[in-house]
Amino acid sequence: MKKVLKLLIVLLALATVVTLVKYRTLSPCGMLKKEWVERARQQVEVASARARDVAEDLGGSAERIAADVGESLEETAKEIAETVAETAADEKSLGECVVELWDMKVGKR
């Protein structure tokens, strides 16, 4: 019984350390916020890559213009996405954050 208890304590400590390293917080809402921000950034990067591909198809001058405009828009879109994610997470209760984070991690969303 003592071995099982020690093992559980070690597993809990390990999970805490991994969580702190990955998210730098133990707050479920803070973890959810970071997950949402990362997903939003990835979506912006995918959209930017598609836009660059379209610009390449249009030719050299269009590609240069698209690159200049794209950089500004990409940064703005990332900032907007981060703000939306942070605001959405701040409006959730602790329980809602836990459920949402669980659903994200087990693949329901």
C-alpha positions, -999 to +999 in steps of 0.1 A: +000+000+000+028+024+008+045+017-025+012+026-044+009+058-024+045+067-031+040+060-068+009+082-069+028+110-052+056+107-077+032+107-106+013+137-092+046+156-088+057+146-123+024+158-138+027+191-119+063+197-132+053+188-168+023+212-165+045+240-151+071+235-178+045+235-206+021+262-195+040+280-168+009+280-147-013+255-127-045+275-134-068+256-157-080+289-172-044+300-178-037+266-195-068+270-216-058+305-226-024+293-237-039+264-257-064+288-275-037+313-282-014+286-297-043+272-319-052+307-331-015+314-340-014+281-359-045+290-379-031+324-388+001+308-400-018+283-421-038+311-437-007+331-443+010+302-460-020+298-483-019+335-492+018+333-500+011+303-523-015+323-541+008+353-544+035+331-559+011+320-585+004+357-594+040+365-601+069+386-588+055+420-581+023+406-566+044+383-544+065+412-531+034+433-523+017+403-507+047+396-486+048+432-472+011+434-466+010+398-453+036+404-426+016+433-412-017+414-414-002+383-399+010+401-368-023+420-365-043+388-369-021+370-342-027+399-318-064+399-324-066+361-320-046+362-288-069+389-274-100+370-283-086+338-267-076+355-236-109+373-232-129+341-238-108+322-212-112+351-187-150+349-190-151+312-181-154+298-146-128+274-132-151+244-139-158+255-174-120+259-181-114+224-167-141+209-189-130+228-220-093+219-215-102+183-210-123+182-242-094+198-261-069+173-247-090+141-253-098+152-289-134+163-287-125+198-301 
